[in-house]
Amino acid sequence: MNSAEYLRSVSIFSDLSDVELVSISKKMTPYSYSKGEFIVMEEMEGEQCYFITHGSVKITRSSKEGREVILAILTAGEFFGEMSLLDGETRSANVLTLEETKVLALNRNDFMATLEEYPRVSIQLLKELTIRLRKSDLQIASLTLSDAEKRIGLCILRLAGEQGTIRQGHVKIKKFPFQHDIANMAGTSRETVSRTLVLLEQNGLIQREGRQLTIVDYMQFQREFD
């Protein structure tokens, strides 16, 4: 898949023509990163936004106690780093690769020119930012109001919505995050995550095979944790 074909899978570019996609792709620079490598660090100056072509990353911040808090996990077809380009402020979070990852980078001037030249991209970007804001609101509410087990269940639902594939009521998450990452997403301990996953499996709500996690009955799982 070439860069222009890839951009078709990115939400903010989905309404553009092939010619327009080729034009934008020519302005992008490819980069490759190893597992565990920082692409962006909190408080750094932001001069580029990034579009994931292969692999996955986690978006994190550090709490006052120095504990990692995972805000999101992004995979191929998703993007990050646009906020600093829009408001001119420093990076608001860290972006760390979870595996070998490849991205296409677009610098500030080309990004802003793209928004001006293609209003459809600007509209799609507003929609995407609204979706992210709603997810953040739900995450804050779950961390504030829910017990640890429910927060873990809500994390699984969130990952299912973002990365899962559904078939006949089953939802499969092929690369389910490691338990310490789920703990950092849910604001709890790795031991609590381990215990909760075992309990969910014993109750027939999920199945695990290696890194793959399957929600056996998605509607039932939603009723348990929504």
GUFI-67860 format. One record per residue: residue number from 0; x, y, z of N, C-alpha, C, O in turn. Coordinates in steps of 0.05 Angstrom, whole numbers, plus 32768, in hexadecimal, padded with zeros to 4 digits. Last residue first. Layout:
% residues N
  resi  n_east  n_north  n_up  ca_east  ca_north  ca_up  c_east  c_north  c_up  o_east  o_north  o_up
   NUM       X        Y     Z        X         Y      Z       X        Y     Z       X        Y     Z
...
***
This chain:
% residues 226
  resi  n_east  n_north  n_up  ca_east  ca_north  ca_up  c_east  c_north  c_up  o_east  o_north  o_up
   225    7E4E     7FEC  8277     7E45      8007   8270    7E36     8014  8287    7E2D     802B  8284
   224    7E57     7FB7  8289     7E6A      7FCD   8291    7E62     7FE9  8289    7E6D     7FFC  8293
   223    7E30     7F93  827A     7E3F      7F8F   8294    7E4D     7FA8  829D    7E50     7FAD  82B4
   222    7E20     7FA4  8248     7E0D      7FA6   825F    7E1B     7FA3  827A    7E13     7FAF  828D
   221    7E4F     7F96  822C     7E47      7FB2   822F    7E34     7FB5  8246    7E37     7FC8  8256
   220    7E4B     7F5E  822E     7E62      7F6B   823B    7E5B     7F89  823F    7E62     7F94  8255
   219    7E1D     7F56  820F     7E1D      7F4F   822B    7E33     7F5D  823A    7E2F     7F67  8251
   218    7E31     7F68  81DE     7E1A      7F75   81EA    7E18     7F6F  8208    7E12     7F81  8218
   217    7E5C     7F43  81D4     7E61      7F5F   81D8    7E4A     7F6E  81E6    7E4F     7F7E  81F7
   216    7E70     7F09  81EA     7E56      7F15   81E3    7E57     7F33  81E9    7E55     7F3B  8200
   215    7EA8     7F03  81ED     7E97      7EEE   81E3    7E7C     7EF8  81DA    7E72     7EF0  81C5
   214    7EDD     7F25  81D9     7EC5      7F29   81E9    7EB0     7F16  81DD    7EA8     7F19  81C6
   213    7F1F     7F0D  81D7     7F04      7F0D   81CA    7EEF     7F12  81DF    7EED     7F04  81F3
   212    7F61     7F20  81CD     7F4B      7F1E   81E0    7F31     7F1F  81D1    7F2E     7F31  81BF
   211    7FA3     7F0B  81BD     7F87      7F10   81B4    7F73     7F0C  81CB    7F74     7EF9  81D9
   210    7FD4     7EFC  81CE     7FCD      7F18   81D1    7FB1     7F1E  81C8    7FA7     7F35  81CC
   209    7FBE     7EBD  81E2     7FD5      7ECD   81DD    7FCE     7EEA  81E2    7FC3     7EF1  81F7
   208    7F7E     7EC1  81EA     7F90      7EAF   81DC    7FA8     7EBF  81D3    7FA7     7ECD  81C0
   207    7F43     7EC5  8211     7F5E      7ECE   820B    7F6F     7EB9  81FE    7F6E     7EA1  8206
   206    7F00     7EDB  8215     7F13      7EC5   8211    7F2E     7ED1  8209    7F2E     7EE5  81FB
   205    7ECC     7EF4  8241     7EE2      7EF7   822F    7EF1     7EDC  822B    7EEE     7ECA  823B
   204    7EA2     7EDF  825F     7E9E      7EF9   8251    7EB4     7EFE  823C    7EAF     7F0B  8228
   203    7EA4     7EB3  8280     7E9D      7EAF   8264    7E99     7EC9  8255    7E8D     7EC8  823F
   202    7EB8     7EB6  82B2     7E9C      7EBC   82AF    7E92     7EBA  8292    7E7B     7EBF  828C
   201    7EEE     7EAF  82A9     7EE0      7E9A   82B7    7EC1     7E9D  82B4    7EB3     7E8A  82B4
   200    7EF9     7EE1  8291     7EFC      7EC8   8282    7EEC     7EB1  828F    7EDF     7EA2  8281
   199    7EF1     7F03  82BB     7EE1      7F07   82A3    7EE2     7EEE  8292    7ECE     7EE6  8286
   198    7F1A     7EF0  82DD     7EFE      7EEE   82E6    7EEB     7EF1  82CE    7ED8     7EE2  82CB
   197    7F48     7EFD  82C0     7F42      7EE1   82C6    7F25     7EDD  82CE    7F18     7ECA  82C5
   196    7F42     7F35  82C0     7F41      7F26   82A6    7F3C     7F08  82AB    7F2C     7EFC  829C
   195    7F48     7F40  82F7     7F2F      7F46   82E9    7F2C     7F37  82CF    7F17     7F2D  82C9
   194    7F7D     7F30  8301     7F68      7F23   830F    7F4D     7F28  8301    7F3D     7F15  82FF
   193    7F99     7F54  82DE     7F9C      7F38   82DB    7F84     7F29  82E8    7F79     7F17  82DC
   192    7F89     7F86  82F5     7F82      7F7F   82D9    7F83     7F61  82D5    7F71     7F56  82C9
   191    7FA0     7F81  8327     7F83      7F83   8325    7F7A     7F7D  8309    7F65     7F70  8305
   190    7FD6     7F80  8319     7FCB      7F69   8326    7FAC     7F69  8325    7F9F     7F54  8321
   189    7FDE     7FB3  8305     7FDF      7F9C   82F2    7FD3     7F83  82FF    7FC6     7F73  82F0
   188    7FAE     7FE3  8320     7FC7      7FD3   8321    7FC6     7FBC  830D    7FB1     7FB4  8304
   187    7F92     801E  8300     7F92      8009   8314    7FAC     7FFA  8313    7FBF     8003  8306
   186    7F81     803D  82D4     7F88      8049   82EE    7F87     8036  8305    7F7D     803C  831B
   185    7F79     802A  82A2     7F62      8029   82B5    7F68     8035  82D0    7F56     8037  82E1
   184    7FAA     8030  8289     7F92      803C   827D    7F7B     803E  8291    7F6C     8052  8291
   183    7FCB     8013  82AA     7FCF      8030   82A8    7FB8     803E  829A    7FB4     8056  829F
   182    7FB5     7FE0  82A2     7FB5      7FEC   82BD    7FB9     800A  82BB    7FAB     8019  82CA
   181    7FC1     7FD9  826C     7FA5      7FDB   8274    7FA3     7FE7  8290    7F91     7FF8  8294
   180    7FF9     7FD5  8273     7FEE      7FEC   8264    7FD0     7FEF  826A    7FC7     8006  826C
   179    7FFE     7FA7  828F     8007      7FC0   829C    7FFD     7FD8  828D    7FF9     7FED  8299
   178    7FEB     7F81  826A     7FDC      7F87   8282    7FE4     7FA1  8290    7FD4     7FAF  829B
   177    7FEE     7F97  8225     7FF8      7F89   823C    7FEA     7F92  8255    7FDF     7FA8  8256
   176    7FB4     7F9A  81F8     7FCB      7FA6   8206    7FD4     7F94  821D    7FC5     7F84  8228
   175    7FA6     7F6D  81C3     7F9D      7F79   81DC    7FB6     7F82  81EC    7FCA     7F74  81ED
   174    7FA2     7F68  8188     7FBA      7F6E   8197    7FB1     7F7D  81B1    7FB4     7F95  81B3
   173    7F6D     7F5B  8179     7F83      7F49   8172    7F9C     7F4E  8182    7FAA     7F3C  818A
   172    7F32     7F54  8194     7F47      7F68   8195    7F61     7F58  8191    7F6A     7F4B  81A3
   171    7EF2     7F42  817C     7F0E      7F3A   8180    7F21     7F52  817F    7F1F     7F63  816D
   170    7EB2     7F36  8190     7EC5      7F4B   8189    7EE1     7F42  8190    7EE6     7F3B  81A7
   169    7E77     7F15  817A     7E91      7F13   8187    7EA2     7F2B  817E    7EA1     7F33  8167
   168    7E4A     7F1D  815A     7E49      7F24   8176    7E63     7F23  8186    7E65     7F2D  819C
   167    7E5D     7F0F  8127     7E48      7EFF   8134    7E48     7F04  8152    7E46     7EF1  8162
   166    7E95     7F34  812F     7E89      7F1F   811E    7E76     7F0F  812F    7E7E     7F02  8142
   165    7EBF     7F6D  8130     7EA7      7F5F   813A    7E9D     7F4B  8125    7E9C     7F51  810D
   164    7EFD     7F81  8147     7EEE      7F79   8130    7ED7     7F67  813A    7EDB     7F55  814A
   163    7F19     7FBA  816C     7F0D      7F9F   8169    7F00     7F9B  814E    7EF8     7FAE  8140
   162    7F2D     7FEC  8175     7F3E      7FD9   8167    7F31     7FBF  8161    7F3C     7FAF  8151
   161    7F05     800D  818C     7F1A      8019   817C    7F29     8005  816B    7F31     800B  8154
   160    7EE2     7FEC  81A7     7ED7      7FFF   8195    7EEC     800A  8182    7EE7     8011  816B
   159    7F06     7FCF  81C7     7EF5      7FC1   81B4    7EEA     7FD4  819E    7EEA     7FCD  8187
   158    7F19     7FF7  81E7     7F2B      7FEB   81D4    7F1C     7FDB  81BF    7F24     7FDB  81A8
   157    7EEA     8001  8204     7EF6      8016   81F4    7F09     800B  81DF    7F08     8013  81C8
   156    7EE3     7FD0  821E     7ECE      7FDA   820B    7EDA     7FEF  81F9    7ED4     7FF0  81E1
   155    7F11     7FD1  823E     7F0D      7FBC   822A    7EF9     7FC4  8215    7EFD     7FC0  81FD
   154    7F05     7FFC  825F     7F1C      7FFD   824D    7F1A     7FE9  8237    7F21     7FEE  8220
   153    7ED9     7FE8  827A     7ED5      7FFF   8268    7EED     8002  8255    7EE9     800A  823E
   152    7EF2     7FC0  8298     7EDE      7FB9   8285    7ED9     7FCF  8270    7ED6     7FCA  8259
   151    7F12     7FE2  82B8     7F1F      7FCF   82A6    7F0B     7FC7  8291    7F13     7FC5  8279
   150    7EE9     7FFC  82D5     7EFB      800C   82C4    7F0A     7FFA  82B0    7F0E     8002  8299
   149    7ED4     7FD2  82F1     7EC4      7FDE   82DC    7ED5     7FEF  82CA    7ED0     7FF0  82B2
   148    7EFF     7FC7  8314     7EF6      7FB2   8301    7EE5     7FBE  82EA    7EE8     7FB6  82D3
   147    7F03     7FF7  8331     7F19      7FEE   8320    7F0F     7FDA  830B    7F16     7FDC  82F4
   146    7EC6     801F  832E     7EDA      800F   833C    7EEE     8003  8328    7EE9     8005  8310
   145    7EBB     8062  8314     7EB9      8045   8314    7ECD     8037  8325    7EE3     8042  832B
   144    7EC3     809A  8314     7EAB      808F   8320    7EAB     8071  8323    7E9C     8066  8334
   143    7EF4     80A9  82FC     7EEA      80B7   8314    7ED5     80A7  8323    7ED5     80A7  833B
   142    7EFB     808A  82D0     7F10      808A   82E4    7F06     8096  82FE    7F10     808F  8313
   141    7ECC     8096  82B4     7ED0      807B   82BD    7EE6     807A  82D3    7EE3     806A  82E6
   140    7ED4     80CC  82A8     7EBD      80C4   82B8    7EC1     80A8  82C4    7EBB     80A4  82DB
   139    7F01     80C9  8287     7F02      80D8   82A0    7EEC     80CF  82B3    7EF1     80CB  82CB
   138    7EEB     80AC  825C     7F01      80A1   826B    7F04     80AE  8286    7F08     80A1  829B
   137    7EC4     80CF  8249     7EBC      80B5   8254    7ED2     80A9  8265    7ECC     809D  827A
   136    7EE6     80F8  8238     7ED2      80FE   824D    7EC9     80E4  825A    7EC6     80E2  8272
   135    7F02     80DE  8210     7F10      80E8   8228    7EFD     80ED  823F    7F03     80E7  8256
   134    7ED9     80D5  81EB     7EE6      80BE   81F7    7EF5     80C6  8211    7EF5     80B8  8225
   133    7ECE     810B  81DE     7EBA      80FB   81EA    7EC6     80E2  81F8    7EBE     80DB  820E
   132    7EFF     8117  81C5     7EF7      8126   81DD    7EE1     8116  81EC    7EE2     8114  8205
   131    7EFF     80F6  8199     7F13      80F2   81AD    7F0C     8100  81C7    7F11     80F5  81DD
   130    7ED3     810C  817D     7ED2      80F0   8185    7EE6     80EB  819C    7EE0     80DE  81B0
   129    7EE9     813F  8173     7ED1      813C   8183    7ECE     8120  818E    7EC7     811C  81A5
   128    7F12     8132  8150     7F19      813E   816A    7F01     813C  817D    7F05     8139  8195
   127    7EF4     811F  8125     7F06      810D   8133    7F0D     8118  814E    7F0E     8108  8162
   126    7EDA     814E  8115     7ECA      8136   811D    7EDC     8123  812E    7ED3     8119  8143
   125    7F05     816D  8107     7EF4      8176   811D    7EE4     815F  8127    7EE0     815C  813F
   124    7F17     814F  80DB     7F29      8152   80F3    7F18     815B  810B    7F1C     8151  8121
   123    7EEE     8156  80B7     7EF2      813B   80C2    7F04     813C  80DB    7F01     812C  80ED
   122    7EF5     818D  80AE     7EDC      8183   80B9    7EE0     8168  80C6    7ED7     8163  80DC
   121    7F29     818D  8097     7F24      819C   80AF    7F0A     8192  80BD    7F0A     818F  80D6
   120    7F1E     8170  8068     7F31      8165   807C    7F2D     8173  8097    7F2D     8166  80AC
   119    7EFD     8192  804E     7EF2      8179   8056    7F04     816B  806B    7EFB     815D  807C
   118    7F1D     81BD  803F     7F0B      81C1   8055    7EFF     81A6  805F    7EF8     81A4  8077
   117    7F5A     81BF  8029     7F45      81AB   8028    7F32     81AD  8041    7F38     81A1  8055
   116    7F7A     81EB  8034     7F75      81E4   8018    7F5D     81D0  8015    7F4E     81D1  8002
   115    7F7E     81ED  806B     7F73      8204   805D    7F6B     81FC  8040    7F57     8206  8036
   114    7F94     81BB  8078     7F7A      81C3   8083    7F6D     81DA  8074    7F55     81DB  8071
   113    7FC4     81C0  805B     7FB1      81AB   8054    7F95     81B2  805F    7F81     81AF  8051
   112    7FDE     81E8  8078     7FD7      81ED   805C    7FC2     81D9  8052    7FB0     81E0  8043
   111    7FE7     81CD  80A8     7FD5      81E4   80A8    7FCC     81EB  808B    7FB5     81F2  8087
   110    800B     81A6  8094     7FF3      819E   80A1    7FDE     81B5  80A1    7FC7     81B1  8099
   109    8036     81C4  8081     8026      81B4   806E    800C     81AB  807A    7FF8     81A9  806C
   108    8047     81DB  80B2     803E      81EC   809B    802D     81DD  8087    8019     81E7  807E
   107    8053     81AD  80D3     803F      81C1   80DA    8035     81D1  80C2    801C     81D3  80BE
   106    805C     816E  80AD     8065      8185   80BD    804F     819A  80C0    803A     8199  80B2
   105    804B     812C  80B6     8044      8144   80A7    804C     815C  80B8    8042     815F  80CE
   104    8062     80E9  80B1     8062      8103   80BF    805C     811A  80AC    8065     811B  8096
   103    804E     80A8  80B7     8052      80BD   80A4    804F     80D7  80B3    803B     80DB  80C1
   102    806C     806F  80D9     805A      8086   80D7    8061     8097  80BF    8077     8095  80B4
   101    8071     802F  80F7     8078      8041   80E1    8063     8057  80DF    804B     8052  80E2
   100    808C     8008  812C     8077      801A   8122    8082     802B  810B    8098     8035  810D
    99    8091     7FD1  8155     809D      7FDF   813F    8087     7FEE  8130    8073     7FE3  8128
    98    8069     7FE3  818F     8075      7FCF   817D    8084     7FDF  8167    8083     7FF7  8167
    97    8059     800F  81A9     8054      7FF5   81B7    8060     7FDE  81A7    8062     7FC8  81B1
    96    8078     804F  81B1     8071      8038   81A0    806D     801E  81B0    807C     8019  81C3
    95    805B     8087  81CF     806F      8072   81D1    8066     805A  81C1    804F     8051  81C2
    94    8053     80C9  81DB     804B      80B4   81C9    8061     80A0  81C7    8077     80A6  81BE
    93    803D     80F4  8210     8051      80E4   8203    8045     80D0  81F0    802E     80C8  81F4
    92    801B     8135  820A     801E      8119   8213    8036     810C  8206    8041     8116  81F3
    91    801A     8167  81F5     800B      8163   820E    800E     8147  8219    8004     8141  822F
    90    804E     818F  81DA     8040      8175   81DA    8032     8171  81F5    803E     8177  820A
    89    8041     81D7  81DC     8052      81BF   81DC    8041     81A6  81DD    8029     81A7  81E1
    88    8016     81FC  81AD     8021      81F5   81C7    8033     81DD  81C5    8035     81D0  81B1
    87    7FFD     8206  817D     8017      8211   8181    8024     820C  819C    8039     8215  81A2
    86    7FCC     81F1  8170     7FCC      8207   8183    7FE8     8212  8189    7FEA     8226  8197
    85    7FD6     81CD  8145     7FBF      81DF   8144    7FC1     81F6  8157    7FB9     820C  8151
    84    8003     81B1  8152     8003      81C0   8139    7FEC     81D4  8138    7FEF     81E9  812C
    83    7FF3     8199  8181     8008      81AD   8182    800A     81BE  8169    8011     81D5  816A
    82    7FCC     8175  816C     7FC5      818A   817E    7FDA     81A0  817F    7FD3     81B8  817F
    81    7FE1     814B  814D     7FD5      8162   813F    7FD0     817A  8151    7FCE     8191  8148
    80    7FF5     811D  8162     8007      8133   8160    7FFB     814C  8154    8009     8160  8150
    79    7FDC     80E5  813A     7FE1      80F3   8153    7FF3     810B  814E    8000     810C  8139
    78    7FB0     80B3  811C     7FC4      80C9   811B    7FC6     80D6  8136    7FB5     80D3  8147
    77    7FA3     8073  80FD     7F9D      8089   810F    7FB4     809C  810F    7FCA     8097  8105
    76    7FB4     804B  80DD     7F9D      805A   80D3    7F96     8072  80E5    7F86     8082  80DE
    75    7FC8     801E  8110     7FCB      8027   80F4    7FB1     8034  80EB    7F9B     802B  80F0
    74    7FB8     8038  8153     7FC2      8024   8140    7FC2     802F  8124    7FBC     8047  811F
    73    7FBE     804F  8196     7FB7      8054   817A    7FC5     803F  8168    7FDB     8036  816E
    72    7FA3     8055  81D5     7FB4      8044   81C5    7FAB     8047  81A8    7F94     8043  81A1
    71    7FA2     8089  8208     7F97      807B   81F0    7FAC     8069  81E4    7FC4     806C  81E9
    70    7FB7     8095  8239     7F9F      80A3   8230    7F92     8095  8218    7F7A     8096  8215
    69    7FD4     8079  8271     7FD0      8075   8254    7FB5     8082  824C    7FA0     807B  8256
    68    8001     8092  829D     7FE4      8090   8298    7FE0     808E  827A    7FE8     80A0  826B
    67    8036     8081  82C8     802C      8083   82AD    800E     8080  82AB    8003     806D  82B7
    66    8047     80A7  8301     803B      808F   82F6    8031     8094  82DA    8026     80A9  82D4
    65    8058     80D3  831E     806A      80C7   830A    8060     80AE  82FE    8070     80A0  82F0
    64    8033     80EC  833B     8043      80D8   834A    8057     80CB  8337    8066     80BA  8340
    63    8018     8109  8316     8029      8118   8329    803B     8105  8338    8051     810D  8341
    62    801E     80E0  82DA     8010      80EC   82F0    8023     80FB  8302    803B     80FA  82FE
    61    802D     80EA  8296     8037      80E2   82B0    8027     80F0  82C6    8022     8108  82C4
    60    800C     80CE  825C     8015      80E4   826D    801E     80DA  8287    8018     80C3  828F
    59    800A     80B0  821B     800C      80AF   8238    8012     80CB  8243    801D     80DD  8236
    58    7FF5     8087  81E9     7FF6      80A3   81F0    7FF6     80A4  820E    7FE3     809B  821A
    57    8016     8053  81C6     8005      805B   81DC    800B     8079  81E2    8021     8082  81E1
    56    8011     8036  8184     801E      8047   8198    800B     804B  81AF    7FF3     8047  81AC
    55    8021     8006  8150     800F      8012   8163    801F     8022  8177    8037     801D  817C
    54    8025     7FF2  810A     802C      7FF1   8126    8018     7FFF  8138    8001     8003  8130
    53    8024     801F  80D3     8029      8004   80DC    8030     8005  80FA    803F     8017  8102
    52    8016     8053  80CB     8012      8041   80B5    8015     8024  80BD    800A     8012  80B1
    51    7FFE     808A  80ED     8009      806F   80F1    8002     805E  80D9    7FEA     805A  80D2
    50    8013     80CB  80E6     7FFE      80B8   80DD    800A     809C  80DD    801D     8097  80CF
    49    8020     8106  810B     8028      80EC   8101    8010     80DB  80FB    7FFC     80DB  8109
    48    8038     814A  8105     8024      8137   810E    802A     811D  8100    8037     811D  80EB
    47    806C     8176  811D     8061      8162   810A    804A     8153  8116    8048     8150  812F
    46    807E     8196  8145     8081      81A0   8129    8075     818E  8114    8074     8195  80FD
    45    807C     81A9  8186     806F      8198   8172    8070     81A4  8157    8065     81B9  8152
    44    80AA     81A4  81BC     809E      81B4   81A6    8093     81A1  8191    809E     818D  818B
    43    8099     817C  81F5     80AA      8182   81DE    809B     8195  81CC    8083     8197  81CC
    42    8074     816D  821C     8081      8188   821F    8095     818E  8209    80A1     81A4  8209
    41    807D     8128  8212     806E      813E   821E    8080     8156  8222    8097     8154  822A
    40    8096     8110  81D4     8098      8112   81F1    808A     812B  81FB    808B     8140  81EF
    39    808E     80E1  81A0     8088      80FC   81AB    808B     80FB  81C9    8085     80E7  81D6
    38    80A4     80AF  819B     80A1      80BF   8183    809D     80DC  818B    80A8     80EF  817E
    37    80CD     8084  81BF     80BC      809C   81C0    80BC     80A9  81A5    80D1     80AE  8199
    36    80CB     803D  81BA     80D8      8056   81B3    80C4     806D  81B5    80AD     806B  81AC
    35    80B7     800A  81BF     80C0      8018   81D7    80CE     8032  81D2    80DB     803D  81E4
    34    80CE     7FF0  8181     80BC      7FED   8198    80C8     7FFB  81B0    80E0     7FFA  81B5
    33    80E6     8022  8152     80E7      8008   815F    80D4     8008  8177    80CA     801C  817F
    32    80CD     8044  8119     80D4      8044   8135    80D4     8028  8140    80C4     8017  8138
    31    80D2     806B  80DE     80CF      8051   80EB    80DA     8052  8107    80EE     805F  810C
    30    80B2     809A  80B3     80C4      8095   80C9    80BE     8079  80D4    80A7     8070  80D3
    29    80A7     80C2  8078     80A4      80A9   8087    80B9     80A6  809D    80D0     80AE  8099
    28    8086     80FF  806E     80A0      80F2   8071    809D     80D9  8082    8091     80DA  8097
    27    805B     8120  803E     8060      8111   8057    807B     8103  8056    8085     80FB  8041
    26    804E     8136  800F     8059      8148   8023    8061     813A  803D    806C     8146  804F
    25    8036     810F  7FF2     8051      8117   7FE9    805E     812A  7FFD    8076     812E  7FFD
    24    8004     810B  8008     8017      80F6   800F    8034     80FE  8007    8047     80F6  8014
    23    7FE8     8135  7FEF     7FEF      8137   800B    8005     8123  8013    8017     812A  8022
    22    7FE5     8121  7FBA     7FF1      813B   7FBF    7FFA     813E  7FDC    8010     8147  7FE2
    21    7FC8     80F2  7FC2     7FE4      80F0   7FB7    7FF2     810A  7FBE    800A     810A  7FC6
    20    7F97     8108  7FD1     7FA7      80F7   7FE4    7FC4     80F5  7FDB    7FD6     80F5  7FEC
    19    7F87     8121  7FA3     7F8C      8131   7FBB    7F9D     8121  7FCF    7FAF     812C  7FDC
    18    7F81     80F5  7F81     7F94      810A   7F7A    7F9B     811B  7F92    7FB3     8121  7F97
    17    7F57     80DA  7F9B     7F72      80CD   7F98    7F87     80E2  7F92    7F9D     80E1  7F9D
    16    7F33     8107  7FC7     7F37      80F8   7FAE    7F53     80EC  7FAD    7F64     80F3  7FBE
    15    7F1B     8101  800B     7F2A      810E   7FF6    7F2D     80FB  7FDD    7F2A     80E3  7FDF
    14    7F02     80EC  8037     7EF1      80F8   8023    7F00     8104  800B    7EF4     810F  7FF9
    13    7F2A     80DA  805B     7F19      80C6   804D    7F08     80D2  8037    7EFF     80C3  8025
    12    7F4C     80F6  807B     7F51      80F7   805F    7F3D     80E7  804E    7F40     80E6  8035
    11    7F3E     80EB  80AF     7F3C      8107   80A6    7F41     810A  8088    7F3B     811F  807D
    10    7F46     80B2  80B4     7F2B      80BE   80B5    7F2A     80DA  80A9    7F17     80E1  809B
     9    7F6C     808C  8088     7F6D      809F   809E    7F53     80B0  809E    7F4C     80BB  8089
     8    7F6A     806F  805A     7F61      8061   8072    7F61     8074  808B    7F56     806D  80A0
     7    7F82     808E  8034     7F66      8089   8031    7F5A     807D  804A    7F42     8080  8050
     6    7FB7     808A  8040     7FA9      80A2   804A    7F8B     809F  8047    7F7C     80AB  8056
     5    7FC7     805C  8023     7FC4      805B   8040    7FB3     8072  804A    7FA3     806E  805C
     4    7FCA     8071  7FEF     7FB5      805D   7FF5    7FB1     805B  8014    7F9A     8057  801D
     3    7FF6     8093  7FF7     7FDC      809E   7FEF    7FC5     808B  7FF5    7FB0     8093  7FFF
     2    801F     806F  8002     8017      8083   8016    7FFB     808E  8010    7FEB     8092  8022
     1    800E     802B  7FED     801E      8043   7FEC    8011     8058  7FFF    7FFC     8054  800A
     0    8011     7FE8  8000     8000      8000   8000    8012     8019  8000    8023     801C  8012
***
